Amino acid sequence: MNRRARKRKKRRRKRWFRIFLFALLFFLVIGGVYLYSLYNDVRTTVNQDLHEDVASIDTNETKGKVDRKEPINILLLGVDERENDVGRSDTMIVMTLDPNNNQMQMVSIPRDTRVEIAGDGRTTRINHAYAYGGSDMAVNTVENFLDIDLDYYIRVNMEGLSQVVDAVNGITVQNDRAFSSGPFNFEEGEIKLDGREALAYVRMRKNDPQGDLGRNERQRQVIQGIIEKGARLDVVQKIDDVLNVLGDNVSTNMQFDDMRRLVTNYGSARKNTSTYQMSGQGRMVNGMYLIFMTEEEIQKTHDMIVNFGEK
């Protein structure tokens, strides 16, 4: 094989890995980097190890929206799954992507929000939906609560967040408040985080005067930090480690071809990011702390998501 042919083959290989990893990072996992391995290995990892359909999402309707470049909604579930525990979705963010105006919106739903669990009937914290019925029940509950359609979901085990951050060689965030969490001290201002530090950074809640509101903001910062860091990386030669991280800690209803279309049609949406935190009145009910959302707050959030991208 002559030198020119070898260069063309190398460029094609890099292009496929860039598509794959940028897609995953863009939706909270990891990406925007070059890796050296076979295209079929990556495709297999996505379609077999990461892929998990949910009945509440119509994939054919979603594919039509992506092809037409309409705004789409993705539910990000950060699940605290520990040994011998099914876990609860302590992070719930509806990410809306608008490719026509190059913008992205992230709406956080507090984990203690009082809702009726879809398909179960119990009225309790929204983060119990995942514990009762997995990703499908969580998706269905969020759709019913906000009266919206979700197009994709991504579930990430928060125990594996540190591995995701390390896979992009650390991230940078803007910390608004100095605090300590476990063995780590976080100064105010721009700080760099490795995987263990990032996990401690997003988990701190009790020492934050804003409680869950402050923690949710830090979660969004880490998501954006991963996206921005990965998009700037040139080469990460850790293919085996990366694929193991994804396979062990991530599930999504996306297949590899879905990710490829999203990169093509929605890749510029990260250029302008806005965030919103739902807020309500918290109180104890039968020993459980619940946040009660007014109808006005629910309607406002519904309108923000449904009308995002309209001018």
N, C-alpha and C positions, 0 to 999 in steps of 0.2 A: 504493500500500500504506500503510495507516494505521500509526500509531506502535505500537499494540498488536500488530499482526500482525508488524511488523518485530522486535519484542522476542521474540515466540514463535519466529520463525525463527532468530534469533541464539542463543536458549537451546538449541534442538535441535542446531544446528551445534556449539556448545560441548560438548554432552553426548556426541556421537559422538567428538569428538577426545579427550575425557577418557577414555572407555572404551578407545580404541585405545592411547593413550600410557601410561595407567596399567598396562595389561596388559603392554606391552613392558618398561617399567621394572621392574615387579614380577618379571619373569623375566630380569633382568640387562640389559635394553636401555635403555629410557628411557620415562618416562611420568608419569601423574598430573597432566598440565598441559593448559591450553587452547591450541588453535591455530586459526587462521582459514584454512580452505581447504575444499574440497569433500569430502564423505564418500566419494564414489566414487573420488577420487584416492587417499585413504588405503587403502581396501579393495584397490585395484589394486596398490599398492605392497607390501602384505603378501602377497597371494595370488600375485603374479607375481615380485616381486623377492626376497622373503625366503623364500618357501615352498620346502621341499625335503623330500620324503618319504624315509623310510628303510625298507627291507624288514623290519627286525628289530622294528619297533613296529607292533602291531595297533591302528590308529586307531579302528576301530569299538569295540573293547573299551575303549579310553581314553575315548571319548565317553560310553559307558555309565557308567563310574566317575564322570565329571564330573557327569553328570545326577543320579546317586545321591548326590553329595557325599561320595564316599569319598576317603581320602587318595591322593594321586598323587605320582609320582616324576618329576623333571625332571633330565636330565643337562646340566650347564653345561660347555661346552668352550671354554676360552680357548686359541686356537691362535695360535702365533707364526709367522705366514705372511709371509715376506719375499720380495723379488723373486727369481725363479728358484728358489724353494724351496717344495715342497708343504706344508711345515710339520708341526709336531708339537703335540699337545694338552698343553701344559705346565701347564694348569689343568684339573682334572677334579673337579667337585663334584656330588654327588647331593643335590638339593634336594627335600625331602619337605614337602608342604603338607597340613595337617590343618584343614579348614574348620570342623569341629564343635567343636574346642577352641581355635580361633583361634591356631594355632601353626605355626611353620615350622622345619625342621631342615636344616642344611647339613653334609654329610659330605665332607671332602676326602680324595682318594686321591692320595698322592705320585706324581709323574710317573715316578719310578724304580722303582716297584713291579714286582716280578717276576711275570709272568703268562704264560699261554699265549694267544697272539693268536687269537681265535675266527675260524674260516674260513681261517686261514693255517697254523696248526700250530707256528709258531716260538715259543719261550719267550724273552722279552726284556722290556724296559721297557714298561709299559702305555701310555706316551705314543706308542710306535711304531705303535699300532693305527690312529691317524688317518693317519699317513704311509703305511701300507700299503694302507688301504682306505677312507679318508675317514670321514665321520660314521657311516655304517652299521656299519663294522667297529669303531669306537670304542664305539658303543652296545652292539653284540653282545658285545664283550669285557667291558665292565663288567657287563652282565647275567649272563654266565657266571661271572665272577670272584666276584661277591657273591651269586649265585643270587637275583636280584631281577628284577622287571619294571619297565622304564622306560616312561613314558607319553608324554613329550615330550623333545625335546632342543633346546638353543639353542647354536649355535656363534657365537662372537664372535672376530673377528680382533683380537688384542691390539694390533696397530699402530693400530687404529682406536679403542682405548679412550679415548685422549685426546680424540677428537672427541665420544664419548658423554658424557664428564664435562663438556666445555665446553658441550654441548647443554643440560645442566641447570644451567649457570652455576656450575659448581664444586661441590665436596662438602666435608664436614667429617668427620674421623676422629679417633680417640683413639690417638695413637702411644705405644707403651710403651717405646720405646728411641730415643734420639737417634742419628742417623747421617747420613752424606752419601752421595749417589748421583748420579754425574755432576756437573752444575753446581749441584745442589740440596742444601741442608742442611735436615734435618727435625728440629725440636726435639721433646723429649719433651712429651707432653700433647696437648691438643686443637689440631689444626692444620687450616687450610683449604688445599685443593689445587685447582689448575686442571688442565686435561687433561694437559699435559706433566709436571707434578709427580706426578700420580696414576700415570702410566705408569712413571716412575722409582721411585716408592714401592713398587709391586707387583713390580717386576723385581729389586730389590736382594736378593741372596742370599749372596754371598761374604763380606760383612762382618757377616753375622748369625750369632752363635754357634749358633743353632738351624737354620741352613741353610734347607732347603726348608720345614721346619715353620713358621719365622717368616714366610717369604714367603707361604705358603698362608694364614696368619692375616691378613696384610695384604690379600691378595686378597679374603677374606671381608669385611673392613672396608670396602673400596671398593665391593663389591656392595651392602652394607647402606647405605653412604653415598649411593649413587645412588638406591636405593629411597626412603630417607627424604627426600632433598632433592627429588626429583621429586614426591613425594606432597604436599609443602607448597607447591609453586610455584603461582602464580595464572595467569600469562600468559607464554608464550614465543612471540614472533611471528617465528619463524625456520623456517617450514614447509619451504621448499625445502632448507635446510641439513640439517634433521633427517632428511627423507626420503632425502637423498643419503647421510648417515651410515649409516642403516639398510641401504639397498640395497647399499652397498659393503662392509659389514663384518659383516653378520649373516645367518645362515640358520637356519631352524627348520622342524619339521614341523607347526607350528601354522598354521592359517588364521585369517582375521579373525574368523569366527564362533566358532572355538575360544577366541580371546582374549576375546571378549565374554562367553561362558559362564563363563570362568575369573574374570573380574572380578566377575560376579554371584555365583558360588558360593564363590569362594576369596579374595575381596578382603580379608577381615579376618585372614587367616592370618599376615600380616607383623607383627601386634601383639606376638607373643612369639617370639623367635628364639633357637635354641640351635645350637651348632656342635660338631663333633667332627673330630679329625684322626687318621686311621689311622696307626699307628706299627709299625715292625718293625725288624729288624736289617739294617744295610747292610754290604755287603762287595764287593770287586772280584772279578769273574769274567771271565777272558779279556780283561782290559783295560776292562771295562765295570762301572760302579758300579750295583749292584742292591740293592733293599730287599726282604728276604724277610719276608713276613707269615706268622705262625703260623696254624694252623687255628683256634685259639682267637680270634685277633684278627679273622679273616675271619667267623667265626660270630657274634662279638659285633656286628660292624658290620651283618651281615645282619639280626640280631634288632632292632637299633636302627631300621633302615629299615622292615622288614616290620611291626613291632609299634608303630610310631609312631602315636600317637593313641589307643591302647588304654589303658584305665584299670583 
